[in-house]
Amino acid sequence: MRVNKEDGCCRECGGELLIVDADDCSMQVICLDCGADFRVEPDAFADGAMHYFVGFHVKRWRQQDAP
């Protein structure tokens, strides 16, 4: 899941982030520009953890239930 650049960017280069994994307390992101790989808290993008954190889990859940 891509992170809107207005919501957050790479702490190394300011590039675009891609959420690649999440557990119950963090999200793993990768910078699409420099390749930096790091974990962030669920509300790292100031959305109350509702758009990106919950959205990533819902997307994963739907993919697992797909035939």
PDB file of N, CA, C and O in Angstrom:
ATOM      1  N   MET A   1       0.845  -1.161   0.000  1.00  0.00           N
ATOM      2  CA  MET A   1       0.000   0.000   0.000  1.00  0.00           C
ATOM      3  C   MET A   1       0.900   1.237   0.000  1.00  0.00           C
ATOM      4  O   MET A   1       1.769   1.381   0.860  1.00  0.00           O
ATOM      5  N   ARG A   2       0.688   2.110  -0.954  1.00  0.00           N
ATOM      6  CA  ARG A   2       1.486   3.338  -1.054  1.00  0.00           C
ATOM      7  C   ARG A   2       0.995   4.393  -0.073  1.00  0.00           C
ATOM      8  O   ARG A   2      -0.202   4.516   0.182  1.00  0.00           O
ATOM      9  N   VAL A   3       1.922   5.136   0.460  1.00  0.00           N
ATOM     10  CA  VAL A   3       1.609   6.229   1.379  1.00  0.00           C
ATOM     11  C   VAL A   3       1.601   7.521   0.578  1.00  0.00           C
ATOM     12  O   VAL A   3       2.560   7.826  -0.132  1.00  0.00           O
ATOM     13  N   ASN A   4       0.515   8.281   0.694  1.00  0.00           N
ATOM     14  CA  ASN A   4       0.427   9.579   0.036  1.00  0.00           C
ATOM     15  C   ASN A   4       1.559  10.450   0.560  1.00  0.00           C
ATOM     16  O   ASN A   4       1.755  10.557   1.771  1.00  0.00           O
ATOM     17  N   LYS A   5       2.294  11.062  -0.333  1.00  0.00           N
ATOM     18  CA  LYS A   5       3.460  11.854   0.065  1.00  0.00           C
ATOM     19  C   LYS A   5       3.098  13.020   0.987  1.00  0.00           C
ATOM     20  O   LYS A   5       3.939  13.488   1.754  1.00  0.00           O
ATOM     21  N   GLU A   6       1.867  13.482   0.915  1.00  0.00           N
ATOM     22  CA  GLU A   6       1.411  14.540   1.822  1.00  0.00           C
ATOM     23  C   GLU A   6       1.258  14.009   3.253  1.00  0.00           C
ATOM     24  O   GLU A   6       1.296  14.784   4.209  1.00  0.00           O
ATOM     25  N   ASP A   7       1.085  12.697   3.400  1.00  0.00           N
ATOM     26  CA  ASP A   7       0.894  12.083   4.716  1.00  0.00           C
ATOM     27  C   ASP A   7       2.217  11.668   5.359  1.00  0.00           C
ATOM     28  O   ASP A   7       2.340  11.667   6.584  1.00  0.00           O
ATOM     29  N   GLY A   8       3.185  11.322   4.553  1.00  0.00           N
ATOM     30  CA  GLY A   8       4.467  10.902   5.091  1.00  0.00           C
ATOM     31  C   GLY A   8       5.451  10.569   3.999  1.00  0.00           C
ATOM     32  O   GLY A   8       5.063  10.249   2.875  1.00  0.00           O
ATOM     33  N   CYS A   9       6.727  10.643   4.328  1.00  0.00           N
ATOM     34  CA  CYS A   9       7.768  10.349   3.347  1.00  0.00           C
ATOM     35  C   CYS A   9       8.967   9.713   4.052  1.00  0.00           C
ATOM     36  O   CYS A   9       9.019   9.646   5.280  1.00  0.00           O
ATOM     37  N   CYS A  10       9.903   9.261   3.272  1.00  0.00           N
ATOM     38  CA  CYS A  10      11.096   8.596   3.792  1.00  0.00           C
ATOM     39  C   CYS A  10      11.899   9.548   4.672  1.00  0.00           C
ATOM     40  O   CYS A  10      12.127  10.704   4.315  1.00  0.00           O
ATOM     41  N   ARG A  11      12.318   9.047   5.816  1.00  0.00           N
ATOM     42  CA  ARG A  11      13.117   9.874   6.711  1.00  0.00           C
ATOM     43  C   ARG A  11      14.557  10.019   6.242  1.00  0.00           C
ATOM     44  O   ARG A  11      15.288  10.875   6.741  1.00  0.00           O
ATOM     45  N   GLU A  12      14.971   9.190   5.288  1.00  0.00           N
ATOM     46  CA  GLU A  12      16.333   9.266   4.748  1.00  0.00           C
ATOM     47  C   GLU A  12      16.437  10.258   3.588  1.00  0.00           C
ATOM     48  O   GLU A  12      17.342  11.091   3.551  1.00  0.00           O
ATOM     49  N   CYS A  13      15.484  10.156   2.627  1.00  0.00           N
ATOM     50  CA  CYS A  13      15.619  10.968   1.410  1.00  0.00           C
ATOM     51  C   CYS A  13      14.379  11.790   1.054  1.00  0.00           C
ATOM     52  O   CYS A  13      14.420  12.596   0.124  1.00  0.00           O
ATOM     53  N   GLY A  14      13.272  11.592   1.787  1.00  0.00           N
ATOM     54  CA  GLY A  14      12.047  12.322   1.477  1.00  0.00           C
ATOM     55  C   GLY A  14      11.237  11.669   0.377  1.00  0.00           C
ATOM     56  O   GLY A  14      10.283  12.262  -0.126  1.00  0.00           O
ATOM     57  N   GLY A  15      11.606  10.448  -0.006  1.00  0.00           N
ATOM     58  CA  GLY A  15      10.928   9.743  -1.092  1.00  0.00           C
ATOM     59  C   GLY A  15       9.610   9.109  -0.683  1.00  0.00           C
ATOM     60  O   GLY A  15       9.186   9.190   0.469  1.00  0.00           O
ATOM     61  N   GLU A  16       8.977   8.479  -1.657  1.00  0.00           N
ATOM     62  CA  GLU A  16       7.673   7.846  -1.479  1.00  0.00           C
ATOM     63  C   GLU A  16       7.814   6.508  -0.752  1.00  0.00           C
ATOM     64  O   GLU A  16       8.744   5.744  -1.010  1.00  0.00           O
ATOM     65  N   LEU A  17       6.873   6.236   0.166  1.00  0.00           N
ATOM     66  CA  LEU A  17       6.911   5.015   0.961  1.00  0.00           C
ATOM     67  C   LEU A  17       5.868   4.006   0.511  1.00  0.00           C
ATOM     68  O   LEU A  17       4.793   4.361   0.028  1.00  0.00           O
ATOM     69  N   LEU A  18       6.216   2.749   0.684  1.00  0.00           N
ATOM     70  CA  LEU A  18       5.320   1.637   0.408  1.00  0.00           C
ATOM     71  C   LEU A  18       5.246   0.796   1.681  1.00  0.00           C
ATOM     72  O   LEU A  18       6.273   0.368   2.208  1.00  0.00           O
ATOM     73  N   ILE A  19       4.027   0.562   2.172  1.00  0.00           N
ATOM     74  CA  ILE A  19       3.838  -0.307   3.333  1.00  0.00           C
ATOM     75  C   ILE A  19       3.857  -1.742   2.820  1.00  0.00           C
ATOM     76  O   ILE A  19       3.054  -2.112   1.963  1.00  0.00           O
ATOM     77  N   VAL A  20       4.777  -2.549   3.347  1.00  0.00           N
ATOM     78  CA  VAL A  20       4.939  -3.914   2.861  1.00  0.00           C
ATOM     79  C   VAL A  20       4.525  -4.969   3.878  1.00  0.00           C
ATOM     80  O   VAL A  20       4.337  -6.132   3.520  1.00  0.00           O
ATOM     81  N   ASP A  21       4.380  -4.579   5.141  1.00  0.00           N
ATOM     82  CA  ASP A  21       3.978  -5.537   6.165  1.00  0.00           C
ATOM     83  C   ASP A  21       3.479  -4.762   7.375  1.00  0.00           C
ATOM     84  O   ASP A  21       3.795  -3.585   7.546  1.00  0.00           O
ATOM     85  N   ALA A  22       2.694  -5.437   8.213  1.00  0.00           N
ATOM     86  CA  ALA A  22       2.213  -4.833   9.454  1.00  0.00           C
ATOM     87  C   ALA A  22       1.899  -5.946  10.435  1.00  0.00           C
ATOM     88  O   ALA A  22       1.478  -7.038  10.052  1.00  0.00           O
ATOM     89  N   ASP A  23       2.111  -5.649  11.701  1.00  0.00           N
ATOM     90  CA  ASP A  23       1.702  -6.568  12.752  1.00  0.00           C
ATOM     91  C   ASP A  23       0.761  -5.790  13.669  1.00  0.00           C
ATOM     92  O   ASP A  23       0.199  -4.777  13.254  1.00  0.00           O
ATOM     93  N   ASP A  24       0.586  -6.240  14.885  1.00  0.00           N
ATOM     94  CA  ASP A  24      -0.365  -5.577  15.771  1.00  0.00           C
ATOM     95  C   ASP A  24       0.131  -4.254  16.346  1.00  0.00           C
ATOM     96  O   ASP A  24      -0.650  -3.527  16.960  1.00  0.00           O
ATOM     97  N   CYS A  25       1.406  -3.922  16.164  1.00  0.00           N
ATOM     98  CA  CYS A  25       1.910  -2.684  16.769  1.00  0.00           C
ATOM     99  C   CYS A  25       2.822  -1.855  15.871  1.00  0.00           C
ATOM    100  O   CYS A  25       3.354  -0.843  16.328  1.00  0.00           O
ATOM    101  N   SER A  26       3.024  -2.243  14.612  1.00  0.00           N
ATOM    102  CA  SER A  26       3.885  -1.452  13.730  1.00  0.00           C
ATOM    103  C   SER A  26       3.641  -1.803  12.269  1.00  0.00           C
ATOM    104  O   SER A  26       2.973  -2.784  11.942  1.00  0.00           O
ATOM    105  N   MET A  27       4.203  -0.973  11.406  1.00  0.00           N
ATOM    106  CA  MET A  27       4.154  -1.218   9.964  1.00  0.00           C
ATOM    107  C   MET A  27       5.572  -1.179   9.413  1.00  0.00           C
ATOM    108  O   MET A  27       6.385  -0.363   9.849  1.00  0.00           O
ATOM    109  N   GLN A  28       5.870  -2.040   8.473  1.00  0.00           N
ATOM    110  CA  GLN A  28       7.163  -2.066   7.799  1.00  0.00           C
ATOM    111  C   GLN A  28       7.003  -1.292   6.497  1.00  0.00           C
ATOM    112  O   GLN A  28       6.116  -1.591   5.698  1.00  0.00           O
ATOM    113  N   VAL A  29       7.861  -0.297   6.286  1.00  0.00           N
ATOM    114  CA  VAL A  29       7.795   0.501   5.065  1.00  0.00           C
ATOM    115  C   VAL A  29       9.127   0.442   4.327  1.00  0.00           C
ATOM    116  O   VAL A  29      10.186   0.256   4.926  1.00  0.00           O
ATOM    117  N   ILE A  30       9.043   0.604   3.016  1.00  0.00           N
ATOM    118  CA  ILE A  30      10.226   0.669   2.156  1.00  0.00           C
ATOM    119  C   ILE A  30      10.107   1.925   1.308  1.00  0.00           C
ATOM    120  O   ILE A  30       9.036   2.233   0.785  1.00  0.00           O
ATOM    121  N   CYS A  31      11.212   2.643   1.176  1.00  0.00           N
ATOM    122  CA  CYS A  31      11.234   3.824   0.318  1.00  0.00           C
ATOM    123  C   CYS A  31      11.401   3.374  -1.126  1.00  0.00           C
ATOM    124  O   CYS A  31      12.305   2.602  -1.446  1.00  0.00           O
ATOM    125  N   LEU A  32      10.534   3.855  -1.982  1.00  0.00           N
ATOM    126  CA  LEU A  32      10.605   3.497  -3.399  1.00  0.00           C
ATOM    127  C   LEU A  32      11.728   4.227  -4.127  1.00  0.00           C
ATOM    128  O   LEU A  32      12.061   3.875  -5.259  1.00  0.00           O
ATOM    129  N   ASP A  33      12.312   5.236  -3.494  1.00  0.00           N
ATOM    130  CA  ASP A  33      13.390   5.994  -4.126  1.00  0.00           C
ATOM    131  C   ASP A  33      14.779   5.498  -3.720  1.00  0.00           C
ATOM    132  O   ASP A  33      15.611   5.208  -4.579  1.00  0.00           O
ATOM    133  N   CYS A  34      15.028   5.400  -2.407  1.00  0.00           N
ATOM    134  CA  CYS A  34      16.383   5.036  -1.959  1.00  0.00           C
ATOM    135  C   CYS A  34      16.487   3.618  -1.400  1.00  0.00           C
ATOM    136  O   CYS A  34      17.591   3.131  -1.156  1.00  0.00           O
ATOM    137  N   GLY A  35      15.350   2.951  -1.194  1.00  0.00           N
ATOM    138  CA  GLY A  35      15.362   1.579  -0.702  1.00  0.00           C
ATOM    139  C   GLY A  35      15.457   1.448   0.810  1.00  0.00           C
ATOM    140  O   GLY A  35      15.550   0.332   1.321  1.00  0.00           O
ATOM    141  N   ALA A  36      15.437   2.560   1.541  1.00  0.00           N
ATOM    142  CA  ALA A  36      15.471   2.482   3.004  1.00  0.00           C
ATOM    143  C   ALA A  36      14.302   1.637   3.488  1.00  0.00           C
ATOM    144  O   ALA A  36      13.207   1.698   2.930  1.00  0.00           O
ATOM    145  N   ASP A  37      14.541   0.856   4.522  1.00  0.00           N
ATOM    146  CA  ASP A  37      13.573  -0.102   5.042  1.00  0.00           C
ATOM    147  C   ASP A  37      13.502   0.095   6.553  1.00  0.00           C
ATOM    148  O   ASP A  37      14.501  -0.083   7.251  1.00  0.00           O
ATOM    149  N   PHE A  38      12.313   0.465   7.066  1.00  0.00           N
ATOM    150  CA  PHE A  38      12.205   0.687   8.498  1.00  0.00           C
ATOM    151  C   PHE A  38      10.771   0.481   8.982  1.00  0.00           C
ATOM    152  O   PHE A  38       9.832   0.430   8.187  1.00  0.00           O
ATOM    153  N   ARG A  39      10.623   0.365  10.302  1.00  0.00           N
ATOM    154  CA  ARG A  39       9.319   0.194  10.929  1.00  0.00           C
ATOM    155  C   ARG A  39       8.831   1.537  11.451  1.00  0.00           C
ATOM    156  O   ARG A  39       9.616   2.378  11.891  1.00  0.00           O
ATOM    157  N   VAL A  40       7.506   1.718  11.390  1.00  0.00           N
ATOM    158  CA  VAL A  40       6.874   2.925  11.917  1.00  0.00           C
ATOM    159  C   VAL A  40       5.688   2.517  12.785  1.00  0.00           C
ATOM    160  O   VAL A  40       5.176   1.403  12.665  1.00  0.00           O
ATOM    161  N   GLU A  41       5.261   3.412  13.649  1.00  0.00           N
ATOM    162  CA  GLU A  41       4.110   3.142  14.511  1.00  0.00           C
ATOM    163  C   GLU A  41       2.820   3.210  13.693  1.00  0.00           C
ATOM    164  O   GLU A  41       2.819   3.798  12.611  1.00  0.00           O
ATOM    165  N   PRO A  42       1.724   2.625  14.179  1.00  0.00           N
ATOM    166  CA  PRO A  42       0.465   2.608  13.428  1.00  0.00           C
ATOM    167  C   PRO A  42      -0.050   3.986  13.028  1.00  0.00           C
ATOM    168  O   PRO A  42      -0.663   4.133  11.971  1.00  0.00           O
ATOM    169  N   ASP A  43       0.191   4.998  13.860  1.00  0.00           N
ATOM    170  CA  ASP A  43      -0.290   6.349  13.542  1.00  0.00           C
ATOM    171  C   ASP A  43       0.828   7.242  13.000  1.00  0.00           C
ATOM    172  O   ASP A  43       0.781   8.461  13.165  1.00  0.00           O
ATOM    173  N   ALA A  44       1.811   6.655  12.369  1.00  0.00           N
ATOM    174  CA  ALA A  44       2.948   7.430  11.856  1.00  0.00           C
ATOM    175  C   ALA A  44       2.548   8.474  10.821  1.00  0.00           C
ATOM    176  O   ALA A  44       3.271   9.448  10.609  1.00  0.00           O
ATOM    177  N   PHE A  45       1.404   8.277  10.179  1.00  0.00           N
ATOM    178  CA  PHE A  45       0.993   9.188   9.107  1.00  0.00           C
ATOM    179  C   PHE A  45      -0.177  10.072   9.522  1.00  0.00           C
ATOM    180  O   PHE A  45      -0.909  10.586   8.677  1.00  0.00           O
ATOM    181  N   ALA A  46      -0.349  10.250  10.864  1.00  0.00           N
ATOM    182  CA  ALA A  46      -1.326  11.176  11.457  1.00  0.00           C
ATOM    183  C   ALA A  46      -2.745  10.955  10.943  1.00  0.00           C
ATOM    184  O   ALA A  46      -3.476  11.906  10.670  1.00  0.00           O
ATOM    185  N   ASP A  47      -3.120   9.686  10.817  1.00  0.00           N
ATOM    186  CA  ASP A  47      -4.474   9.363  10.360  1.00  0.00           C
ATOM    187  C   ASP A  47      -5.265   8.621  11.428  1.00  0.00           C
ATOM    188  O   ASP A  47      -6.302   8.023  11.138  1.00  0.00           O
ATOM    189  N   GLY A  48      -4.772   8.661  12.669  1.00  0.00           N
ATOM    190  CA  GLY A  48      -5.425   7.941  13.747  1.00  0.00           C
ATOM    191  C   GLY A  48      -5.347   6.434  13.561  1.00  0.00           C
ATOM    192  O   GLY A  48      -6.136   5.691  14.144  1.00  0.00           O
ATOM    193  N   ALA A  49      -4.401   5.985  12.754  1.00  0.00           N
ATOM    194  CA  ALA A  49      -4.186   4.569  12.427  1.00  0.00           C
ATOM    195  C   ALA A  49      -5.371   3.964  11.676  1.00  0.00           C
ATOM    196  O   ALA A  49      -5.481   2.741  11.589  1.00  0.00           O
ATOM    197  N   MET A  50      -6.251   4.789  11.140  1.00  0.00           N
ATOM    198  CA  MET A  50      -7.458   4.274  10.491  1.00  0.00           C
ATOM    199  C   MET A  50      -7.295   4.018   8.996  1.00  0.00           C
ATOM    200  O   MET A  50      -7.869   3.058   8.482  1.00  0.00           O
ATOM    201  N   HIS A  51      -6.554   4.819   8.302  1.00  0.00           N
ATOM    202  CA  HIS A  51      -6.438   4.635   6.851  1.00  0.00           C
ATOM    203  C   HIS A  51      -5.359   3.619   6.494  1.00  0.00           C
ATOM    204  O   HIS A  51      -5.653   2.609   5.854  1.00  0.00           O
ATOM    205  N   TYR A  52      -4.145   3.864   6.888  1.00  0.00           N
ATOM    206  CA  TYR A  52      -3.044   3.010   6.466  1.00  0.00           C
ATOM    207  C   TYR A  52      -2.941   1.722   7.281  1.00  0.00           C
ATOM    208  O   TYR A  52      -2.860   0.638   6.703  1.00  0.00           O
ATOM    209  N   PHE A  53      -2.942   1.820   8.603  1.00  0.00           N
ATOM    210  CA  PHE A  53      -2.772   0.636   9.446  1.00  0.00           C
ATOM    211  C   PHE A  53      -3.958  -0.322   9.296  1.00  0.00           C
ATOM    212  O   PHE A  53      -3.777  -1.496   8.973  1.00  0.00           O
ATOM    213  N   VAL A  54      -5.154   0.177   9.528  1.00  0.00           N
ATOM    214  CA  VAL A  54      -6.344  -0.669   9.381  1.00  0.00           C
ATOM    215  C   VAL A  54      -6.521  -1.062   7.918  1.00  0.00           C
ATOM    216  O   VAL A  54      -6.848  -2.212   7.622  1.00  0.00           O
ATOM    217  N   GLY A  55      -6.310  -0.129   7.008  1.00  0.00           N
ATOM    218  CA  GLY A  55      -6.455  -0.411   5.577  1.00  0.00           C
ATOM    219  C   GLY A  55      -5.537  -1.522   5.106  1.00  0.00           C
ATOM    220  O   GLY A  55      -5.952  -2.372   4.317  1.00  0.00           O
ATOM    221  N   PHE A  56      -4.301  -1.532   5.573  1.00  0.00           N
ATOM    222  CA  PHE A  56      -3.366  -2.586   5.186  1.00  0.00           C
ATOM    223  C   PHE A  56      -3.849  -3.930   5.698  1.00  0.00           C
ATOM    224  O   PHE A  56      -3.808  -4.920   4.966  1.00  0.00           O
ATOM    225  N   HIS A  57      -4.307  -3.984   6.944  1.00  0.00           N
ATOM    226  CA  HIS A  57      -4.797  -5.244   7.511  1.00  0.00           C
ATOM    227  C   HIS A  57      -6.048  -5.735   6.791  1.00  0.00           C
ATOM    228  O   HIS A  57      -6.189  -6.935   6.553  1.00  0.00           O
ATOM    229  N   VAL A  58      -6.952  -4.836   6.445  1.00  0.00           N
ATOM    230  CA  VAL A  58      -8.173  -5.221   5.714  1.00  0.00           C
ATOM    231  C   VAL A  58      -7.801  -5.763   4.333  1.00  0.00           C
ATOM    232  O   VAL A  58      -8.341  -6.780   3.897  1.00  0.00           O
ATOM    233  N   LYS A  59      -6.893  -5.095   3.656  1.00  0.00           N
ATOM    234  CA  LYS A  59      -6.465  -5.557   2.328  1.00  0.00           C
ATOM    235  C   LYS A  59      -5.851  -6.954   2.420  1.00  0.00           C
ATOM    236  O   LYS A  59      -6.150  -7.816   1.594  1.00  0.00           O
ATOM    237  N   ARG A  60      -5.010  -7.180   3.402  1.00  0.00           N
ATOM    238  CA  ARG A  60      -4.388  -8.494   3.590  1.00  0.00           C
ATOM    239  C   ARG A  60      -5.452  -9.547   3.891  1.00  0.00           C
ATOM    240  O   ARG A  60      -5.419 -10.640   3.327  1.00  0.00           O
ATOM    241  N   TRP A  61      -6.397  -9.224   4.777  1.00  0.00           N
ATOM    242  CA  TRP A  61      -7.474 -10.135   5.142  1.00  0.00           C
ATOM    243  C   TRP A  61      -8.309 -10.515   3.916  1.00  0.00           C
ATOM    244  O   TRP A  61      -8.646 -11.683   3.726  1.00  0.00           O
ATOM    245  N   ARG A  62      -8.641  -9.522   3.088  1.00  0.00           N
ATOM    246  CA  ARG A  62      -9.428  -9.801   1.875  1.00  0.00           C
ATOM    247  C   ARG A  62      -8.658 -10.690   0.901  1.00  0.00           C
ATOM    248  O   ARG A  62      -9.249 -11.563   0.266  1.00  0.00           O
ATOM    249  N   GLN A  63      -7.362 -10.482   0.778  1.00  0.00           N
ATOM    250  CA  GLN A  63      -6.554 -11.305  -0.122  1.00  0.00           C
ATOM    251  C   GLN A  63      -6.496 -12.743   0.367  1.00  0.00           C
ATOM    252  O   GLN A  63      -6.477 -13.665  -0.448  1.00  0.00           O
ATOM    253  N   GLN A  64      -6.466 -12.956   1.667  1.00  0.00           N
ATOM    254  CA  GLN A  64      -6.427 -14.298   2.217  1.00  0.00           C
ATOM    255  C   GLN A  64      -7.748 -15.026   2.026  1.00  0.00           C
ATOM    256  O   GLN A  64      -7.772 -16.251   1.902  1.00  0.00           O
ATOM    257  N   ASP A  65      -8.857 -14.275   2.002  1.00  0.00           N
ATOM    258  CA  ASP A  65     -10.169 -14.889   1.832  1.00  0.00           C
ATOM    259  C   ASP A  65     -10.552 -15.068   0.373  1.00  0.00           C
ATOM    260  O   ASP A  65     -11.536 -15.745   0.075  1.00  0.00           O
ATOM    261  N   ALA A  66      -9.799 -14.478  -0.539  1.00  0.00           N
ATOM    262  CA  ALA A  66     -10.130 -14.581  -1.968  1.00  0.00           C
ATOM    263  C   ALA A  66      -9.944 -16.022  -2.435  1.00  0.00           C
ATOM    264  O   ALA A  66      -9.005 -16.704  -2.025  1.00  0.00           O
ATOM    265  N   PRO A  67     -10.856 -16.475  -3.303  1.00  0.00           N
ATOM    266  CA  PRO A  67     -10.743 -17.867  -3.820  1.00  0.00           C
ATOM    267  C   PRO A  67      -9.550 -18.071  -4.716  1.00  0.00           C
ATOM    268  O   PRO A  67      -9.334 -19.175  -5.214  1.00  0.00           O
TER     269      PRO A  67
END
